[in-house]
Amino acid sequence: MMRTRPLKVALLGCGVVGSEVARIMTTHADDLTARIGAPVELAGVAVRRPDKVREGIAPELVTTDATALVKRGDIDVVVEVIGGIEPARGLITTAFEHGASVVSANKALLAQDGAALHAVAEQHGKDLYYEAAVAGAIPLIRPLRESLAGDKINRVMGIVNGTTNFILDKMDSTGAGYQEALDEATALGYAEADPTADVEGFDAAAKAAILAGIAFHTRVRLDDVYREGMTEVTAADFASAKEMGCTIKLLAICERAEDGASVTARVHPAMIPLSHPLASVRGAYNAVFVESDAAGQLMFYGPGAGGSPTASAVLGDLVAVCRNRLGGGTGPGESAYAALRVSPMGDVVTRYHISLDVADKPGVLAQVATVFAEHGVSIDTVRQSGKDGEASLVVVTHRASDAALTGTVEALRKLDTVRGVASIMRVEGE
């Protein structure tokens, strides 16, 4: 039987995403009612600039007092799309304390304080959903914590930032340099005026922390994620990648150790074979590749940002939370029972592509090979070219730990015949 009393929703933030959430709630009201089993009503919208005209939102719903809105007591669900740590953290906590469940798109907050927020939600018997925090419209969190709940996930590897993928794709397809590709991304609206959070990997690192925590049933904080940006990737790196039959992507990689006792989470540029599904992800799209024991290999692909795609994920969570509300229960909360050790980057084992500037004279290759051998790093292939006394030496290793590779590079820098280390890049997806 359909309930006639509406479920009341408070919206915190009415920017690009928030305004789309409000629009969809209005234009799809009948469908949402049918899917939930009760009407949903936008009961208030908290904003910083109340005088701005917001099409489709009644002026009397707009307030600058977000705290008073979430304290009302008649609010069933709070949708938080303001971002940042504060005041979002305090508002979400207050919402739980005053009887509301929460839907959030706040990756930074969830990566930093997700465990504490889950604890407050559980204490008050409320839901905390955040599908929109990781990959926009791509259904990812719900499959990981519900559809694959009976499986053992071993690896999650993906492109989770559209801005960086657009830039790297342009560099790959046109031969543009980093700055030129960034300028185009900015002009098209893919990059912010200050792109640091994207290009330095902060955005992807927050998402990696969330994904690793869900996939491995272990608390993984933002500080646990190794982060390396993509600003040093050059056209020469792409040329080297093409010679190996690869391209370059900024990847978020979360994986379980072979012995099953620990996990790692990291974000960095990497070469991946053109045969890998992630290599074909173009433009500002996102894709996440999941490997598990029973299901095998799965890939989730789609738009990872933008008002409408992100609002789609928010509304999906809103429907689920409202259904739980009507049923008198809650959905999945935090699952951290495994409590696996989060290993440092030094323990990560992968392949490496190292480009060295060396003197063009006999014996250099032997010296370099000796350094690799002394540090236990096995060489797969070597390519050397040069003239006029200077040369380039490109070494691709077999799998080695990051700690071993770091020691190797430090020793190489001490050789008189090595003029410099032009680039170091991991090779993934093989």
C-alpha positions as CSV (number, residue, x, y, z in Angstrom):
1,M,0.0,0.0,0.0
2,M,1.3,3.4,-1.0
3,R,2.1,5.8,1.9
4,T,0.7,9.2,1.4
5,R,2.8,11.2,3.9
6,P,5.9,12.3,2.1
7,L,9.5,11.5,3.1
8,K,11.2,14.8,3.7
9,V,14.6,15.5,2.2
10,A,17.0,18.3,3.2
11,L,19.6,19.3,0.5
12,L,22.9,20.7,1.7
13,G,24.4,22.5,-1.3
14,C,22.8,23.7,-4.5
15,G,25.7,24.0,-7.0
16,V,26.2,21.9,-10.1
17,V,25.3,18.6,-8.4
18,G,22.8,19.9,-5.9
19,S,20.7,21.8,-8.5
20,E,20.5,18.6,-10.6
21,V,19.4,16.6,-7.6
22,A,16.6,19.1,-6.9
23,R,15.6,19.2,-10.6
24,I,15.4,15.4,-10.9
25,M,13.4,15.1,-7.6
26,T,10.9,17.5,-9.2
27,T,10.7,16.2,-12.8
28,H,10.8,12.5,-11.8
29,A,8.6,12.9,-8.7
30,D,5.9,10.4,-9.8
31,D,8.5,7.8,-10.8
32,L,10.4,8.2,-7.5
33,T,7.1,7.9,-5.6
34,A,6.3,4.6,-7.4
35,R,9.8,3.2,-6.8
36,I,10.0,4.2,-3.2
37,G,6.5,3.5,-2.1
38,A,5.9,7.1,-0.8
39,P,6.3,10.6,-2.1
40,V,9.6,12.4,-1.5
41,E,9.5,16.1,-0.7
42,L,12.3,18.7,-0.9
43,A,11.8,20.2,2.6
44,G,14.8,22.7,2.6
45,V,17.9,23.7,0.7
46,A,20.9,25.1,2.5
47,V,23.1,27.5,0.5
48,R,25.8,30.1,1.1
49,R,24.3,32.7,-1.3
50,P,20.5,32.9,-0.7
51,D,19.9,35.7,-3.2
52,K,20.9,33.6,-6.3
53,V,18.0,32.6,-8.4
54,R,17.5,28.8,-8.5
55,E,15.2,27.7,-11.1
56,G,12.6,25.2,-9.9
57,I,13.3,25.7,-6.2
58,A,10.8,27.7,-4.2
59,P,12.5,30.7,-2.5
60,E,10.9,29.8,0.9
61,L,12.9,26.5,0.9
62,V,16.2,28.2,0.7
63,T,18.2,28.9,3.9
64,T,21.7,29.8,5.0
65,D,21.2,28.0,8.3
66,A,22.2,24.4,7.4
67,T,22.5,23.4,11.1
68,A,18.9,24.5,11.8
69,L,17.7,22.6,8.7
70,V,19.3,19.3,9.8
71,K,18.1,19.7,13.4
72,R,14.4,20.1,12.4
73,G,13.5,16.6,13.5
74,D,11.0,16.0,10.7
75,I,13.8,15.4,8.1
76,D,14.0,11.8,6.9
77,V,17.1,12.1,4.6
78,V,19.9,14.7,4.4
79,V,21.6,14.9,1.0
80,E,25.1,16.5,1.4
81,V,26.8,17.8,-1.7
82,I,28.7,20.7,-0.3
83,G,32.1,18.9,-0.1
84,G,35.1,19.5,2.1
85,I,35.6,18.5,5.7
86,E,33.8,21.2,7.7
87,P,31.1,22.1,8.0
88,A,30.0,18.9,6.2
89,R,31.3,16.6,9.0
90,G,29.5,18.4,11.7
91,L,26.3,18.7,9.7
92,I,26.2,14.9,8.9
93,T,26.8,14.0,12.5
94,T,24.0,16.4,13.6
95,A,21.7,14.9,11.0
96,F,22.2,11.4,12.5
97,E,21.7,12.7,16.0
98,H,18.4,14.3,15.0
99,G,16.9,11.2,13.2
100,A,17.9,11.6,9.6
101,S,19.8,9.2,7.3
102,V,22.4,10.7,5.0
103,V,23.4,10.5,1.3
104,S,26.7,12.1,0.6
105,A,29.0,12.7,-2.4
106,N,31.9,13.9,-0.2
107,K,34.9,11.7,-1.1
108,A,37.4,13.8,0.9
109,L,35.4,13.5,4.1
110,L,34.6,9.8,3.7
111,A,38.3,9.0,3.0
112,Q,39.4,10.8,6.1
113,D,36.6,10.2,8.6
114,G,34.4,7.5,7.1
115,A,34.9,5.1,10.0
116,A,33.8,7.7,12.5
117,L,30.7,8.7,10.5
118,H,29.7,5.1,10.1
119,A,30.0,4.6,13.8
120,V,27.6,7.6,14.5
121,A,25.2,6.3,11.8
122,E,25.1,2.9,13.4
123,Q,24.8,4.3,16.9
124,H,21.6,6.1,15.8
125,G,20.3,3.3,13.6
126,K,20.6,5.4,10.4
127,D,22.0,4.9,6.8
128,L,25.1,6.5,5.3
129,Y,25.2,6.0,1.6
130,Y,27.8,7.5,-0.8
131,E,27.7,6.0,-4.3
132,A,28.4,9.4,-5.9
133,A,31.7,9.9,-3.9
134,V,33.8,7.6,-6.1
135,A,32.9,7.4,-9.8
136,G,30.0,9.6,-10.6
137,A,27.2,7.8,-12.3
138,I,29.1,4.5,-12.4
139,P,27.5,1.9,-10.0
140,L,30.5,0.8,-8.1
141,I,30.1,1.0,-4.3
142,R,26.9,-1.0,-4.2
143,P,28.2,-3.8,-6.4
144,L,31.3,-4.0,-4.2
145,R,29.6,-4.1,-0.9
146,E,26.4,-5.9,-1.9
147,S,26.6,-7.8,-5.3
148,L,30.1,-9.1,-4.5
149,A,29.6,-9.5,-0.8
150,G,29.9,-13.2,-1.0
151,D,33.1,-13.1,-3.1
152,K,36.8,-12.4,-2.3
153,I,38.0,-9.3,-4.1
154,N,41.8,-9.3,-4.8
155,R,42.3,-6.2,-6.9
156,V,40.5,-3.0,-7.8
157,M,42.3,-0.9,-10.5
158,G,40.8,2.0,-12.3
159,I,40.7,5.5,-13.8
160,V,38.7,7.5,-11.3
161,N,39.4,11.0,-12.4
162,G,38.1,12.3,-15.6
163,T,40.3,15.4,-15.8
164,T,43.5,13.5,-15.7
165,N,42.3,10.9,-18.2
166,F,41.3,13.7,-20.6
167,I,44.7,15.3,-20.3
168,L,46.7,12.0,-20.7
169,D,44.4,10.9,-23.6
170,K,45.1,14.2,-25.4
171,M,48.9,13.7,-24.9
172,D,48.6,10.2,-26.2
173,S,46.4,10.9,-29.3
174,T,47.8,14.2,-30.4
175,G,51.4,14.3,-29.1
176,A,50.6,17.4,-27.0
177,G,52.7,18.3,-24.0
178,Y,51.2,18.3,-20.5
179,Q,50.6,22.1,-20.3
180,E,49.0,22.2,-23.7
181,A,46.6,19.4,-22.8
182,L,45.8,20.9,-19.5
183,D,45.0,24.3,-21.1
184,E,42.5,22.5,-23.4
185,A,41.0,20.6,-20.5
186,T,40.5,24.0,-18.7
187,A,39.0,25.6,-21.7
188,L,36.5,22.8,-22.1
189,G,35.5,22.9,-18.4
190,Y,37.1,19.5,-17.5
191,A,39.7,21.1,-15.3
192,E,39.3,23.6,-12.5
193,A,41.1,26.9,-12.5
194,D,43.3,25.3,-9.8
195,P,43.7,21.7,-11.0
196,T,46.0,20.6,-8.2
197,A,43.5,18.1,-6.6
198,D,43.1,16.3,-9.9
199,V,46.6,16.4,-11.5
200,E,48.5,15.7,-8.3
201,G,46.3,12.7,-7.5
202,F,44.5,14.0,-4.3
203,D,41.1,13.3,-5.7
204,A,41.9,9.8,-6.9
205,A,43.7,9.0,-3.6
206,A,40.5,9.8,-1.6
207,K,38.5,7.5,-3.9
208,A,41.2,4.8,-3.6
209,A,40.9,4.9,0.2
210,I,37.1,4.4,0.0
211,L,37.3,1.6,-2.6
212,A,40.0,-0.3,-0.7
213,G,38.1,-0.1,2.6
214,I,35.0,-1.6,1.0
215,A,36.8,-4.2,-1.2
216,F,38.9,-5.6,1.6
217,H,36.7,-5.1,4.6
218,T,39.5,-3.0,6.2
219,R,39.8,0.6,7.3
220,V,41.9,2.4,4.8
221,R,42.4,6.2,5.4
222,L,43.6,8.8,3.0
223,D,46.9,8.9,4.7
224,D,47.4,5.2,3.9
225,V,47.2,5.8,0.2
226,Y,50.5,6.4,-1.7
227,R,50.0,9.3,-4.1
228,E,52.0,10.5,-7.1
229,G,50.7,13.1,-9.6
230,M,51.0,13.1,-13.3
231,T,52.5,16.6,-14.0
232,E,55.9,15.1,-14.8
233,V,54.6,12.8,-17.6
234,T,56.0,13.9,-20.9
235,A,55.6,13.3,-24.6
236,A,58.8,11.3,-24.4
237,D,57.1,9.0,-21.9
238,F,54.3,8.4,-24.3
239,A,56.7,7.6,-27.1
240,S,58.4,5.0,-24.9
241,A,55.0,3.6,-24.0
242,K,54.0,3.2,-27.6
243,E,57.3,1.4,-28.3
244,M,56.2,-1.1,-25.7
245,G,52.7,-1.4,-27.0
246,C,51.3,0.6,-24.0
247,T,49.7,3.9,-23.1
248,I,49.8,5.9,-19.9
249,K,47.0,6.3,-17.4
250,L,46.7,7.8,-13.9
251,L,45.5,4.7,-12.0
252,A,44.1,4.1,-8.5
253,I,45.2,0.6,-7.5
254,C,44.0,-1.3,-4.5
255,E,45.2,-4.8,-4.1
256,R,45.5,-7.7,-1.6
257,A,48.9,-9.2,-1.0
258,E,49.4,-12.7,-2.3
259,D,49.5,-14.1,1.2
260,G,46.2,-12.4,2.0
261,A,47.6,-10.8,5.1
262,S,47.9,-7.2,3.9
263,V,46.6,-4.7,1.4
264,T,47.9,-1.7,-0.4
265,A,46.3,1.4,-2.0
266,R,48.1,3.7,-4.4
267,V,47.6,6.4,-7.1
268,H,50.2,7.1,-9.7
269,P,50.8,7.2,-13.5
270,A,51.5,3.9,-15.1
271,M,52.0,2.3,-18.5
272,I,49.4,-0.3,-19.3
273,P,49.2,-2.6,-22.4
274,L,46.9,-1.5,-25.2
275,S,45.3,-4.8,-24.9
276,H,44.1,-4.0,-21.4
277,P,40.4,-2.8,-21.2
278,L,41.5,0.4,-19.3
279,A,43.7,1.4,-22.2
280,S,40.7,2.2,-24.4
281,V,39.0,4.5,-21.9
282,R,39.1,7.9,-23.6
283,G,38.4,11.5,-22.8
284,A,37.0,12.4,-19.4
285,Y,35.4,8.9,-18.8
286,N,36.1,6.7,-15.8
287,A,36.5,2.9,-15.6
288,V,37.2,0.5,-12.8
289,F,38.5,-3.0,-13.3
290,V,37.7,-5.5,-10.5
291,E,39.3,-8.9,-10.0
292,S,37.8,-11.4,-7.6
293,D,38.0,-15.2,-6.9
294,A,34.6,-16.3,-8.0
295,A,33.4,-13.6,-10.4
296,G,36.7,-13.2,-12.1
297,Q,37.3,-9.9,-14.0
298,L,34.7,-7.2,-14.1
299,M,34.8,-3.7,-15.5
300,F,32.6,-0.7,-14.7
301,Y,32.6,2.2,-17.2
302,G,30.9,5.5,-17.6
303,P,31.0,9.3,-16.9
304,G,32.7,9.8,-13.6
305,A,31.8,13.4,-12.9
306,G,29.4,16.3,-13.9
307,G,26.1,17.5,-12.5
308,S,23.7,15.0,-14.1
309,P,25.9,11.8,-13.7
310,T,26.7,12.5,-10.1
311,A,23.1,13.5,-9.4
312,S,22.0,10.1,-10.9
313,A,24.1,8.3,-8.3
314,V,22.8,10.5,-5.5
315,L,19.2,9.8,-6.5
316,G,19.9,6.1,-6.6
317,D,21.1,6.3,-3.0
318,L,18.2,8.4,-2.0
319,V,15.7,5.8,-3.3
320,A,17.6,3.0,-1.4
321,V,17.7,5.0,1.8
322,C,14.0,6.0,1.6
323,R,13.0,2.4,1.0
324,N,15.0,1.4,4.1
325,R,13.3,4.2,6.0
326,L,9.9,2.9,5.1
327,G,10.9,-0.7,5.9
328,G,12.1,0.3,9.3
329,G,15.7,-1.0,8.8
330,T,19.0,0.1,7.4
331,G,21.3,-1.0,4.5
332,P,24.9,-2.2,4.7
333,G,27.1,-0.2,7.0
334,E,30.9,-0.3,7.5
335,S,32.5,-3.7,7.1
336,A,36.0,-3.6,8.6
337,Y,36.0,-7.0,10.2
338,A,39.1,-8.2,8.3
339,A,41.3,-5.4,9.7
340,L,44.2,-6.3,7.3
341,R,47.5,-4.5,7.6
342,V,47.9,-1.7,5.1
343,S,51.4,-2.0,3.7
344,P,53.6,0.9,2.7
345,M,54.5,1.6,-0.9
346,G,57.9,0.0,-0.4
347,D,56.3,-3.4,-0.3
348,V,54.5,-3.1,-3.6
349,V,55.7,-5.4,-6.3
350,T,55.4,-4.4,-10.0
351,R,57.3,-3.8,-13.2
352,Y,59.2,-0.6,-14.0
353,H,60.2,1.4,-17.0
354,I,63.3,3.5,-16.3
355,S,64.9,6.0,-18.7
356,L,68.5,7.0,-18.0
357,D,70.7,9.7,-19.6
358,V,74.2,8.1,-19.8
359,A,77.6,8.6,-21.3
360,D,77.9,7.0,-24.7
361,K,81.0,4.9,-24.2
362,P,81.9,1.2,-23.7
363,G,81.0,-0.5,-20.4
364,V,78.1,1.8,-19.4
365,L,75.5,-0.9,-19.9
366,A,77.5,-3.4,-17.9
367,Q,77.8,-0.9,-15.0
368,V,74.1,-0.3,-15.0
369,A,73.2,-4.0,-15.2
370,T,75.5,-4.7,-12.3
371,V,73.7,-2.1,-10.1
372,F,70.3,-3.7,-10.9
373,A,71.7,-7.2,-10.1
374,E,73.2,-6.0,-6.8
375,H,69.8,-4.8,-5.7
376,G,68.0,-7.9,-6.7
377,V,66.1,-6.3,-9.6
378,S,65.9,-8.5,-12.7
379,I,66.0,-6.8,-16.1
380,D,63.6,-7.8,-18.8
381,T,64.6,-5.6,-21.7
382,V,67.2,-2.8,-22.5
383,R,67.2,-0.3,-25.3
384,Q,70.1,2.0,-25.9
385,S,70.6,4.9,-28.4
386,G,72.9,7.8,-28.6
387,K,75.5,10.0,-30.3
388,D,78.0,12.7,-29.7
389,G,79.0,11.2,-26.4
390,E,75.5,11.2,-24.9
391,A,73.1,8.3,-24.8
392,S,69.7,7.2,-23.6
393,L,69.3,3.9,-21.9
394,V,65.8,2.5,-21.3
395,V,65.4,-0.4,-18.9
396,V,62.3,-2.4,-18.3
397,T,62.4,-4.7,-15.3
398,H,60.7,-7.9,-14.3
399,R,58.5,-7.6,-11.1
400,A,60.4,-6.0,-8.2
401,S,59.5,-4.2,-5.0
402,D,59.3,-0.5,-4.8
403,A,61.9,-0.5,-2.1
404,A,64.3,-2.5,-4.2
405,L,63.8,-0.2,-7.2
406,T,64.3,2.9,-5.1
407,G,67.6,1.5,-3.8
408,T,68.6,0.7,-7.4
409,V,67.9,4.2,-8.6
410,E,69.8,5.8,-5.7
411,A,72.8,3.7,-6.7
412,L,72.5,4.5,-10.3
413,R,72.6,8.2,-9.6
414,K,76.0,7.7,-8.0
415,L,77.6,6.3,-11.2
416,D,79.8,8.8,-13.0
417,T,78.5,7.5,-16.3
418,V,74.8,8.1,-15.5
419,R,74.0,11.8,-16.2
420,G,70.5,11.6,-14.8
421,V,67.3,9.6,-14.4
422,A,64.9,11.0,-17.1
423,S,61.9,9.1,-15.9
424,I,60.6,6.2,-13.8
425,M,57.2,4.7,-14.5
426,R,55.5,1.6,-13.3
427,V,54.1,-0.9,-15.7
428,E,50.7,-2.3,-14.7
429,G,47.9,-4.5,-16.0
430,E,50.0,-7.5,-17.2
